[in-house]
Structures are given as structure tokens and as C-alpha cells.
Amino acid sequence: MGAKGKNDLAILDVHSRKIEREIDVPEAGQLWNPAWSPDGRSVAVTGSVGGFTDLFLVDLASGASRRLTHDSYADLQPEWSPDGKSLVFVSDRGTGGGGTAAGATYGDIGIWSLDVASGALTQIVAPMPGATQINPRFGPGGKDLYFLSDRAGVSDLYRLSLATKELFRVSHVVTGVTGITRLSPALAVSRRTGQILYSIFTDDRYEIHALDPAASQGELIQGEKIIAARDEAAEARAALLPPQRPEVTSIVSDYLAVTELPPLPGPEGKAAEVVGYRPRYRLDFIGPAEGVGFSTIGTSFGGLCPHPRAVGALRPA
């Protein structure tokens, strides 16, 4: 956390666990999703400006920052291409790609590519109604793009061949490949070996699973045959912090679960008569104070008397 509540970009030494440097991005109030460039000279990051989220590029040598996108769309989770020339990122921008707050065309969440030098935008994974495409990660050599999508109802791992544009479904996890929230990153891909690590929710806890390159090819999706209605209840269960179900039964919860009370027993086994409650009030005390108040046990009032000050309290008789 930087000055005046702003976020800073912090560089942490993994071995010493100490922060070596903090870099301020003056234009952005909050920062998310830092991504180190392949040459190690810069960091791409999502920054919040006036309620909008845009992409920024931070030069590590000078500490200077440059705003890469400047629009009203949400631009999140930048990922560098292996050659360091472009970024892929998650966005809700419409098919045109650009737009100001007044003329913006919003869509569902898809994946876009940004040429860092020219600023040109290209749609990589088209959005689907009611679904999200998040957490993009390049495979070795930049031939494949892995990402998470809930287009089949629950968040799973997909692979896009950038050469053929063919889409493959890699995982079939009942509770979903997911983090704490719907947009939380839950995927990492080794650019050297191609091994994949991803987070799933199972048995009331989160686990990290690994996939070797041979097991991460997936099955080819023909057309849109896997599109189904989203199971929002399953997504909600997958996003809950463990434990989802308490192991100890609460007597209070049991009582609260009862929606209808049993009839009250009356004399000689007859049902008890229900009579409306009509409270009667009487003076309870007099003390040296003043004021007025109301609570579940009664109503109090106070007033000034010549000598001394007095307050009275009423309670149901």
C-alpha cells in the first residue's frame, strides 16, 4: 500500500521474502494482476482510474508508467506473448474494441490481444452470452492459449490453437476450475515445460492439480455442441470458502428452520385461545435525568421540573 491509500507495484525477493522496491503508478489508484515481461524490463498491470480499469506498462529501469488502454471497458489479467510484443487480456469491450464512456458498446467477457507498440486491438476469444473467458496463459512457444471458461455451465480449462483457431476442452471438473471468486485467477502454465497447474474445489477445500503436456491437449469442440445452461448454483458452491457445510449441528439453526409453530396446548386438550396483546403502562421510576427513548422493554420520557430535574419511565404492566 502506497501513500494516501494508493497501491504501489512491489518487487519481492523470493529467497529473502523482503520487498526490494516499490514503484508508484501515479495515474492509477489501485493495481491488480501484474505480469512480468519476457525480457524482465517491464511489468504490465491493471490499474483503476476514475472507476474504470485499464492496462498500464511500467518500465522497471526508470519507474515510469504508460497507459496502454484508455476507455470505459474493464481490462483485466494481462498476459505477455512469448516474444514480448503483445499482451492478451480479459475485457468486456464490444466487437469494435474501442469506445468512450458515452459511446461504448459492452459485451460479455472475452479475450483480446493488444500490440504494445501500436496499440492495435484484436479479438482472440469471442465472448458468449452469459459466460466468461478469463485467466489467459500462453503455452510453450506461444502456439496455444489456455484459458478458463464457464461456457459449458461450470468453469473448465480450454486450449485454443492460435494457428488453426481450433478450440479444445481440456478438463471436465464437476465443481469447476476456479478460485475464490468468479474472476479469480486459478491457472498457471510453464512456458518452458508446458506443465499446467490449476485450482479446483473438492471435498470442501481448494486443491492444486497438475497436468503434463500430453494430458493437456483436450478434446476438439465441434461447433457449439457443449454450450449448455449455466449451473449458477454449482458456481456459487464452487466459490464458497470451505467448509461449506458445518460439521456441528446448531440448535439455533434447527429452530430457525421451523417455519410453522405447533398449536399451543389449552385446557382439557383444547386449542389455546389467542388474544391480541394490549399493553398498559405505569410509572416505573423517577430519577435525576432527562430524555426520551424507546426499546423493546418499554418507553421512557423526561422533562424539566423546577426542583429537581425528573424523568419518568413507563413499562408494560
C-alpha positions in Angstrom: 0.0 0.0 0.0 1.5 3.3 -1.1 0.9 6.9 0.1 -2.7 8.1 0.6 -4.2 4.6 0.3 -2.9 4.1 -3.2 -1.4 0.8 -4.4 2.2 0.5 -5.4 3.9 -2.1 -7.5 6.2 -4.0 -5.1 9.1 -6.2 -6.2 9.7 -9.1 -3.7 12.9 -11.1 -3.4 11.6 -14.7 -3.3 14.6 -16.0 -1.3 14.8 -13.3 1.4 11.0 -12.7 1.4 11.8 -8.9 1.5 10.4 -6.2 -0.6 13.3 -4.7 -2.6 11.5 -1.9 -4.3 8.1 -0.1 -4.6 7.0 1.7 -7.7 4.2 4.2 -7.8 1.9 4.4 -10.8 0.6 8.0 -10.3 -2.3 7.8 -12.7 -3.8 4.6 -11.2 -5.4 4.4 -7.7 -5.5 0.6 -7.4 -3.4 -2.1 -9.1 -4.1 -5.7 -10.0 -2.7 -8.6 -12.0 1.0 -7.7 -12.6 2.7 -9.6 -15.4 6.4 -9.5 -15.9 7.6 -9.1 -19.5 9.7 -11.9 -21.0 12.8 -9.7 -21.2 12.4 -8.7 -17.5 12.4 -5.0 -18.3 8.8 -4.1 -17.7 5.6 -5.1 -16.0 2.1 -4.9 -17.4 -0.6 -4.3 -14.8 -4.3 -3.4 -14.5 -5.0 -0.1 -12.9 -8.1 1.7 -11.7 -8.7 5.3 -12.9 -11.9 7.1 -12.0 -13.8 3.8 -11.7 -12.5 2.3 -14.9 -9.9 -0.4 -15.2 -7.2 0.0 -17.9 -3.8 -1.6 -18.7 -0.5 0.1 -17.8 3.1 -0.6 -18.7 5.7 0.1 -16.1 9.4 0.4 -17.1 11.5 -1.1 -14.3 14.7 0.9 -15.1 13.1 4.3 -14.9 10.0 3.6 -12.9 7.9 5.4 -15.5 4.5 4.2 -16.4 2.5 4.4 -19.6 -1.3 3.9 -20.0 -1.9 1.3 -22.7 -5.7 1.4 -22.8 -7.9 4.5 -22.2 -11.6 3.7 -22.4 -14.6 2.8 -20.3 -14.2 -1.0 -20.6 -12.9 -3.4 -17.9 -9.4 -4.6 -19.0 -8.0 -7.3 -16.7 -5.5 -10.1 -16.3 -2.8 -9.1 -18.8 -0.5 -11.9 -20.1 2.6 -11.3 -22.3 3.2 -13.2 -25.5 6.5 -15.1 -25.5 8.1 -12.6 -27.9 7.1 -9.6 -25.7 5.4 -7.7 -28.5 1.8 -8.1 -27.4 -0.5 -8.7 -24.4 -3.6 -10.8 -24.2 -6.1 -9.7 -21.6 -9.7 -10.1 -20.4 -12.2 -7.4 -21.4 -16.0 -6.7 -21.7 -15.4 -4.5 -24.8 -17.8 -4.9 -27.7 -16.7 -6.3 -31.1 -15.4 -2.9 -32.2 -12.8 -2.9 -29.4 -12.7 0.9 -28.7 -15.2 3.4 -27.3 -15.6 6.2 -24.8 -17.9 6.1 -21.8 -20.6 7.8 -23.9 -20.4 5.6 -27.0 -19.1 2.3 -25.6 -20.6 -1.0 -26.7 -20.3 -3.5 -23.9 -20.4 -7.3 -24.3 -19.8 -10.4 -22.3 -16.3 -11.2 -21.1 -13.9 -12.3 -23.9 -10.1 -12.3 -24.5 -8.3 -9.7 -26.6 -4.8 -9.0 -27.8 -3.0 -5.7 -27.7 0.0 -4.8 -29.8 2.2 -2.9 -27.3 3.9 -0.7 -29.8 0.9 0.3 -32.0 -2.0 -0.1 -29.6 -3.9 -2.2 -32.2 -6.6 -4.5 -30.7 -7.6 -7.9 -31.9 -10.2 -10.2 -30.5 -8.8 -13.7 -29.7 -11.7 -15.5 -27.9 -15.1 -14.2 -28.7 -17.5 -13.7 -25.7 -20.5 -15.9 -25.2 -23.8 -14.8 -23.8 -23.9 -15.3 -20.0 -20.4 -16.9 -20.0 -16.9 -15.7 -19.1 -13.5 -16.3 -20.7 -10.7 -15.5 -18.1 -7.2 -16.2 -17.0 -5.4 -16.4 -20.4 -2.0 -18.2 -20.4 0.3 -18.9 -23.3 1.8 -22.4 -23.8 5.4 -23.0 -24.8 6.4 -21.1 -27.9 3.1 -19.2 -27.9 1.4 -21.8 -30.1 -1.5 -22.4 -27.8 -3.5 -20.1 -25.5 -5.0 -21.7 -22.4 -7.9 -20.1 -20.5 -10.8 -20.8 -18.2 -14.4 -20.6 -19.4 -17.8 -21.5 -17.9 -19.4 -21.7 -21.4 -20.5 -25.3 -20.6 -22.1 -24.4 -17.3 -19.1 -24.8 -14.9 -15.7 -23.2 -15.2 -13.2 -25.5 -17.0 -9.9 -25.4 -18.8 -9.7 -24.8 -22.5 -6.9 -24.7 -25.1 -7.1 -22.6 -28.3 -4.7 -23.4 -31.1 -3.6 -20.0 -32.4 -2.6 -21.4 -35.8 -5.8 -23.3 -36.6 -8.2 -21.4 -34.3 -9.5 -24.8 -33.1 -10.8 -24.9 -29.6 -10.2 -27.9 -27.2 -11.8 -28.6 -23.8 -9.1 -29.9 -21.5 -10.9 -30.5 -18.2 -14.3 -31.8 -17.0 -14.4 -30.9 -13.3 -17.8 -31.1 -11.6 -17.2 -28.2 -9.2 -15.2 -26.2 -11.7 -11.6 -24.9 -12.1 -12.0 -21.9 -10.0 -10.5 -19.5 -7.4 -12.3 -17.8 -4.6 -14.4 -15.5 -6.9 -15.7 -15.9 -10.4 -12.8 -13.8 -11.8 -10.1 -15.1 -9.6 -7.0 -16.4 -11.4 -6.8 -20.2 -11.0 -4.4 -21.3 -13.8 -0.6 -21.3 -14.4 1.3 -22.7 -17.4 5.0 -23.3 -17.6 6.3 -21.7 -20.8 9.4 -24.0 -20.6 7.9 -27.4 -20.0 4.2 -26.9 -20.7 3.1 -28.3 -17.3 -0.2 -26.8 -16.1 -1.2 -26.1 -12.5 -4.8 -25.3 -11.7 -7.1 -24.8 -8.7 -10.3 -26.8 -8.1 -12.7 -27.0 -5.3 -13.4 -30.5 -4.0 -14.3 -32.1 -0.6 -15.0 -28.7 0.9 -11.5 -27.4 0.2 -9.3 -26.0 -2.6 -6.7 -28.2 -4.2 -3.9 -27.5 -6.8 -3.8 -30.2 -9.6 -1.1 -30.7 -12.2 -1.4 -31.7 -15.9 1.5 -32.9 -18.0 1.7 -31.6 -21.6 0.5 -34.9 -23.0 -2.6 -34.7 -20.8 -3.4 -31.0 -21.6 -4.3 -31.3 -25.3 -8.0 -31.8 -24.7 -10.9 -32.8 -27.0 -11.8 -30.9 -30.0 -15.0 -28.9 -29.8 -17.1 -29.2 -32.9 -19.3 -26.1 -33.4 -21.2 -25.2 -30.2 -22.3 -28.6 -29.1 -21.0 -28.2 -25.5 -22.9 -25.0 -24.8 -25.5 -25.5 -22.0 -27.4 -23.5 -19.5 -25.1 -22.3 -16.7 -25.5 -24.0 -13.4 -25.3 -20.9 -11.2 -25.9 -22.9 -8.0 -22.8 -25.1 -8.8 -20.8 -21.9 -9.4 -21.9 -20.5 -6.1 -20.9 -23.7 -4.3 -17.5 -23.7 -6.0 -16.9 -20.1 -4.9 -17.6 -20.6 -1.2 -14.8 -20.7 1.3 -14.5 -24.1 3.0 -16.2 -25.6 4.9 -19.4 -25.3 3.0 -21.4 -27.4 5.4 -20.8 -27.1 9.2 -19.9 -30.4 10.8 -21.7 -29.5 14.1 -25.5 -29.0 14.0 -26.6 -25.8 15.6 -29.8 -25.9 17.7 -30.4 -22.3 16.8 -30.3 -23.1 13.1 -32.7 -26.0 13.7 -35.2 -23.7 15.5 -34.8 -21.0 12.8 -35.5 -23.7 10.1 -39.0 -24.2 11.6 -41.4 -22.0 9.6 -44.7 -23.0 11.4 -45.1 -23.3 15.1 -47.2 -26.2 16.6 -50.5 -25.2 18.2 -50.3 -24.3 21.8 -52.0 -26.7 24.2 -55.0 -25.4 26.1 -57.1 -26.7 29.0 -58.7 -30.2 28.6 -56.7 -30.7 25.4 -58.4 -27.9 23.5 -56.5 -25.4 21.5 -55.4 -22.3 23.4 -57.2 -19.1 22.8 -55.2 -16.4 21.0 -55.8 -12.9 22.3 -54.2 -9.8 20.9 -51.7 -8.1 23.2 -52.7 -4.7 24.6 -50.0 -3.2 26.9 -50.9 -1.0 29.9 -48.2 1.4 31.2 -47.5 2.6 34.7 -44.8 4.7 36.3 -41.7 2.7 37.0 -39.1 5.2 38.5 -38.2 8.8 38.8 -34.6 9.9 38.5 -32.3 12.9 38.0 -32.1 12.8 34.3 -33.9 13.9 31.1 -34.5 12.5 27.7 -36.8 10.2 25.8 -36.2 6.8 24.5 -37.9 3.6 23.3 -36.8 0.0 23.4 -38.3 -3.5 23.4 -38.9 -3.4 27.1 -40.7 0.0 27.3 -40.8 3.7 26.5 -39.2 6.4 28.7 -39.7 10.1 28.7 -38.1 13.0 30.6 -38.9 16.6 31.4 -37.7 19.5 33.3 -39.2 20.2 36.8 -38.3 23.3 38.8 -36.6 21.3 41.5 -35.1 18.8 40.7 -34.9 17.5 37.1 -37.0 14.4 36.8 -37.5 11.6 34.3 -40.2 9.0 34.3 -40.1 5.6 32.7 -43.1 3.6 31.6 -43.2 -0.2 31.2 -45.9 -2.6 30.3 -47.9 -3.6 33.4 
